[in-house]
Amino acid sequence: MLEKIKIQFPDNSVKEVEIGKLAKDIIKDEIGEGLLRASIAVMINDDLKDLSTPITKDCKFKVITSKDKEALEIIKHSSAHILALAVKRLFPKTKLTIGPAIENGFYYDFDSEKPFTEEDLLKIEEEGLKIIKEDIVFERLDVDYNKAIELAKDEPYKLEMIEELKENNEPLSFYKLKDWYELCRGPHVESTGKIKAFKLTKISGAYWKADSKNKQLQRIYGVSFFTKDELKNYIKVIEEAERRDHRKIGRELDLYSFHEEAPGMPFFHNKGSLIWNKLVDFVTEIMISRNYEINKTPIILNKNLWLQSGHWDHYKNNMYFTKIDDQDFAVKPMNCPGNILIYKSHQYSYRDLPIRAGEFGLVHRHELSGVLSGLFRVRAFTQDDAHVFCTEEQIKEEIKDLINFMDVVYKTFGFDYTMELSTKPEKALGSKDLWDFAEQKLKEVLEENKKEYKLNPGDGAFYGPKIDFHLKDAIGRDWQCGTIQLDFQMPEKFNLTYEAQNNEKKRPVMIHRAVLGSVERFMGILVEHFEGKFPLWISPLQIILLPIADRHIGYCKSVQEELQNNNFTVEINDKAETMNKKIRNAQLQKINYIIVVGDKEETNKTINVRTRDEKILGEKRVADFIKELKIEIEDKKI
């Protein structure tokens, strides 16, 4: 009689099954064929596994279907394999590297003899769809080192990975699709036919292992879904995103530009600077109302400071360097060490804490040229940083206040958001006990304040766990912006102290936070979220006056002066154009209010007002219009 093992299902029921029974057979026999047809994979304890996995010991057993978030990751990863096989069929001499699932789909990096063209992309997609139609089984093989070398003998990048994995002294896993083998840890869908929608989207460049010293590869991106309707919806979102592209709108509205003389470093024009400053002023006002001090620290700091903070070891590949008086200096990638030095210039008592130290600090990070993307991925940007120095007893109250701060800012712009708790990464400073304590504090604040959150294991900062805020924009896209990071490491490294109630020196806790994240990136998000139609309070050009004839220009100037005296941005379009063209141009420039002035308005000392969305507000007295605008700005109406 075969030995039995115990399987615990999510409803806590327990079944005994034969040892070695395949996961898919357990689903079929213990739950039913209906669920088996819907199954993508299984979760054995906390590990995702293929449906063909033999179950050999007592475990928790959960079926993964399209309703589970893990399922789409598996679909995307399997699609990357289909892409690789399609390329190998069409271009047999191409060498394979890696192909992971990513947030918006998947990609695969290839070392190809010739650059792929848009025409090639269509052919590869057609071949991928053919592979899906063939419904080929993903067959897993666990092999030893020698067999792995044999299976990957014509793939130099795979051989390099095998050599790196050899040190683990564990079996290596391959997946077989007909007569093609791919080194991969899985899991995958049971067969290619499980993927119902597959599309390749673009080609770009990438370096092997993201190192510019290595060979440049060709990266093909794609998306895949459970249904064709999901793909159609995705294409609609992509088309809408292209229409809202902040780079295009930025050019049209004359907000900012990008130049080869400073790649990855945006140039803000007058109108763009107005928006940028209004965002900074908005957050600054909230900070001052919450008893923040506003600091400003140097851009270049001595290497020794970065060694002490740990950034040198964890971040030097992304830093810029220079020499001053024969000493090594670095351009700051983060603001933390500068604010720590300001803290150290005082001797604080427990009565002074918390110290809430804010800074809009310009930082520089070296990003590879291939990933630069408008305001979203830059090399120079301004972080709306703050560092809260507090006692352990104050941690929860300060984090609660920071969550409320985020809520006020995001709701002002009409953003819904979700929160994510990220825990200790593989490379981290400090003891496990301290990390456990810090993670528990963040959990307690979230749960005591009834905040829903998702756990993101292993993605904390190297010095502490964090709460990240993900905003959802007008077309449903997700943007990670704000963050709250709990840090016990920096105070230790820099020997920060305060005088406790018993006159002893104690170590403060440091909380890092950013609300906008990066002012530049947040501005790019806003451009796309509002499609360039900014709310009045941050609009760079709020009002335009359109005289019907030249004789009305004088009255327009007097109206302009009255509006400007009340701090509104106003222009007059006195060009020799038709009124319809002037109105159309004002709408294209997304100016909030369009004012037409003719004989009637000048005689009545009024203005005729319409919105950029063609809503006619009619004739108004200037003083009444100003009152309405001030209420709109005060309420920060969207």
Buried (B, 14 or more C-beta within 10 A) or exposed (E): EEEEBEBBBEEEEEBEBBEEBBBBBBBBBBBEEEEBEBBBBBBBEEEBBBBBBEBEEBBBBBBBBBEBEBBBBBBBBBBBBBBBBBBBBBBEEBBBBBBEBEEBBBBBBBBBEEEBEEEBBEBBBEBBBEBBEEEBBBBBBEBEBEBBBEBBEEBEBBBBBBEEBEEEEEEBBBBBBEEBBBBBEBBBBBBBBBBBBBBBBEBEEBBBBEEEEEEEBBBBBBBBBBEEEBBEEBEEBBEBBEEBBBBBBBEEBBBBEBEEEEEBBBEBBEBBBBBBBBBBEBBBEBBEEBEBBEBEBEBEBBBEBBBBBBBBEBBBEBBBEEEEEEEBBBBBBBBBBBBBBBBEEEEBEBEEBBBBBBBBBBBBBBBBEBEBBBBBBBBBBBBBBBBBBBBEEBBBEBBBBBBEBBBEBBEBBBBEBBBBBBBBBEEBBBEEEBBEBBBEBBBEBBEEEEBEBEEBEEBBBBBBBBBBBBBBBEBEBEBBBBBBBBBBBBBBBBEBBBBEEEEEEBBBBBBBBBBBBBBBBBBBBBBBBBBBBBBBBBBBBBBBBBBBEEEBBEBBBEBBEBBEEBEBBBBBBBEEEEBEEBBEBBBEBBBBBBBBBBEEBBEEEBBBBBBBEEEEBEEBEBEEBBEEBBEBBEEBEB
